[in-house]
Amino acid sequence: MRDVRDVLAETIKERFIKQALLANKAGLTKQQLSDIIRKIRKLDANEMFALCRAMGITPNVLFEKAQQPTQEEENNEQ
């Protein structure tokens, strides 16, 4: 299972969301969000719910993506 913070970063990029705007909508500072994405800070449940709400997705979206194997994992299985 992949780290949900990696999936969060991918989702932000895929949706072309500005980190500063997302952080503000979620009630975080830009630095807090940056630290979460860079794995300097842990992502707590309340922050995850706030970030998902700000992106218009459910936490299930992140969890489902986190459970999908990475390209590297798929290559190792072959």
Secondary structure as GFF3:
##gff-version 3
##sequence-region A 1 78
A	DSSP	alpha_helix	4	14	.	.	.	ID=ss1
A	DSSP	alpha_helix	19	26	.	.	.	ID=ss2
A	DSSP	alpha_helix	30	37	.	.	.	ID=ss3
A	DSSP	alpha_helix	45	55	.	.	.	ID=ss4
A	DSSP	alpha_helix	59	67	.	.	.	ID=ss5
A	DSSP	alpha_helix	71	77	.	.	.	ID=ss6
###
